[in-house]
Amino acid sequence: MARGPDASLRLTRRLAASPEEVFDAWCDAALLRQWFQPGNISLPVIELDLRVGGAYRIVMRDEDDDYDHHGEYVEVERPRRLAFTWISPATKGETTLVTIELEPDGDGTALTLTHARLPGDEAAARHRGGWSNVLESLAKHVASNGR
C-alpha cells in the first residue's frame, strides 16, 4: 500500500522548571508514569532504554483496550534535546519521529515538541490533541514538583 503525504505538528509550552528537570521527566519511567497520561489513560507498561539506539515501550490503557506505543531513541542530548521514533495504532503502524527541544527561558523552560512523518492530516490532528493533553499534564507535574 502506498503511503500518502506526510503531515507534522509542532507544539510549544513554557514550563516552570529547569531544562534538566523537564528532560528528566521524559527519561525516568517512575516520573513518566506520574504525568504521561492523556485523558483517562493508565500506563501498565513503561520500559525505557535511554540511549541512542535504545528502545522504549509505553502501553496506554483506557476502558476499552491497550494501545502499544514503541520506538527507538535517535538523539539523547541532556538537557536540550530528545528525539525518538514513535510507532502506534494511531500512526497506522508507521514509523514517525518525535523531537523534544528544551531551551532555558528565564526561570523556566521553553519546550517545543515536533511530531513529524505522520501518515496524513487525520493522524496529525489526533496526535495534536493527545500531545496537547500530555504537555498540559507535564506542565502541572513540573510546577507541583519543582521549586
Phi, psi and omega per residue, in radians:
M1 nan 2.317 3.141
A2 -1.321 2.464 3.109
R3 -1.496 2.407 3.113
G4 -1.342 -3.037 -3.133
P5 -1.161 2.468 3.127
D6 -1.256 2.622 3.040
A7 -2.194 2.841 3.100
S8 -2.583 2.945 3.080
L9 -2.486 2.724 3.119
R10 -2.446 2.234 3.123
L11 -2.199 2.508 3.080
T12 -2.232 2.550 3.095
R13 -2.554 2.577 2.972
R14 -1.784 2.236 -3.072
L15 -2.032 2.517 -3.113
A16 -1.540 1.085 3.118
A17 -2.839 2.833 3.131
S18 -1.274 2.768 3.057
P19 -0.972 -0.629 3.118
E20 -1.104 -0.765 3.134
E21 -1.131 -0.726 -3.139
V22 -1.177 -0.782 3.128
F23 -1.016 -0.825 -3.119
D24 -1.093 -0.560 3.110
A25 -1.093 -0.530 3.101
W26 -1.403 -0.340 -2.893
C27 -1.992 0.006 -3.137
D28 -2.033 2.086 -3.049
A29 -1.005 -0.702 -3.139
A30 -1.131 -0.703 3.097
L31 -1.220 -0.752 -3.137
L32 -1.005 -0.701 -3.141
R33 -1.072 -0.478 -3.101
Q34 -1.313 -0.427 -3.010
W35 -2.335 -0.331 -3.015
F36 -1.446 1.231 -3.044
Q37 -2.483 1.599 3.074
P38 -1.256 2.100 3.115
G39 1.228 -2.514 -3.135
N40 -1.612 1.080 -3.071
I41 -1.964 2.407 2.959
S42 -1.883 2.865 -3.078
L43 -2.168 1.454 -3.111
P44 -1.214 -0.388 -3.135
V45 -2.346 2.185 2.954
I46 -2.381 2.031 3.106
E47 -2.229 2.137 -3.100
L48 -2.234 2.230 2.988
D49 -2.068 1.442 -2.934
L50 -1.330 1.543 3.044
R51 -2.876 2.693 3.091
V52 -1.020 2.220 -3.073
G53 1.572 -0.189 3.106
G54 -1.342 2.615 -3.101
A55 -1.703 2.757 2.971
Y56 -2.366 2.794 3.059
R57 -2.588 2.272 3.086
I58 -2.273 2.144 3.070
V59 -1.836 2.105 3.082
M60 -1.753 2.364 -3.109
R61 -2.143 2.274 2.961
D62 -2.023 -2.955 -3.080
E63 -1.180 -0.289 -3.068
D64 -1.784 -0.578 -2.940
D65 -2.891 3.036 2.996
D66 -1.830 2.471 -3.133
Y67 -2.196 1.978 -3.073
D68 -1.488 2.235 3.063
H69 -2.135 2.257 -3.119
H70 -2.651 2.919 3.128
G71 3.010 -2.782 -3.052
E72 -2.400 2.486 3.074
Y73 -1.312 2.266 3.124
V74 -1.939 -0.367 3.030
E75 -2.519 2.327 3.061
V76 -2.404 1.723 -3.098
E77 -2.231 1.419 -3.124
R78 -1.156 2.321 0.024
P79 -1.867 0.458 -2.978
R80 -1.833 -0.528 -2.971
R81 -2.656 2.402 3.066
L82 -2.442 2.219 3.115
A83 -2.342 2.451 -3.111
F84 -2.654 2.609 3.004
T85 -1.277 2.713 -3.079
W86 -2.430 2.011 3.129
I87 -2.147 2.242 -3.094
S88 -2.737 2.985 3.045
P89 -1.011 -0.607 -3.113
A90 -1.270 -0.250 3.037
T91 -1.735 0.157 -3.123
K92 1.033 0.558 3.135
G93 1.347 0.034 3.127
E94 -1.367 2.624 3.082
T95 -1.464 2.083 3.105
T96 -2.006 3.097 -3.075
L97 -2.313 2.196 3.077
V98 -1.928 2.284 3.088
T99 -2.186 2.255 3.089
I100 -1.938 2.109 3.098
E101 -2.025 2.327 -3.084
L102 -2.163 2.256 3.109
E103 -2.273 2.407 3.032
P104 -1.000 2.460 3.138
D105 -2.507 1.580 -3.056
G106 1.079 -2.164 3.111
D107 -1.658 0.283 -3.140
G108 -2.342 -2.687 -3.081
T109 -2.407 2.378 2.964
A110 -1.637 2.080 -3.140
L111 -1.874 2.321 3.004
T112 -2.139 2.153 3.084
L113 -1.931 2.183 3.067
T114 -2.074 2.274 3.073
H115 -2.096 1.939 -3.040
A116 -1.976 2.922 3.098
R117 1.173 0.406 3.110
L118 -1.221 2.524 -3.064
P119 -1.407 1.075 3.055
G120 1.938 2.952 -3.065
D121 -1.173 -0.598 3.127
E122 -1.109 -0.776 3.102
A123 -1.103 -0.688 3.118
A124 -1.101 -0.756 -3.140
A125 -1.116 -0.763 3.116
R126 -1.083 -0.770 -3.136
H127 -1.211 -0.594 3.090
R128 -1.010 -0.796 3.109
G129 -1.102 -0.808 3.137
G130 -1.094 -0.845 -3.139
W131 -1.148 -0.603 3.089
S132 -1.066 -0.767 3.089
N133 -1.114 -0.739 3.135
V134 -1.078 -0.796 -3.111
L135 -1.191 -0.581 3.055
E136 -1.123 -0.738 3.096
S137 -1.128 -0.709 3.086
L138 -1.083 -0.765 3.137
A139 -1.024 -0.791 3.114
K140 -1.117 -0.723 -3.116
H141 -1.079 -0.903 -3.079
V142 -1.220 -0.552 3.113
A143 -1.168 -0.652 -3.106
S144 -1.463 -0.338 -3.104
N145 -1.849 -0.127 -3.103
G146 -1.515 -2.548 -3.104
R147 -0.576 nan nan
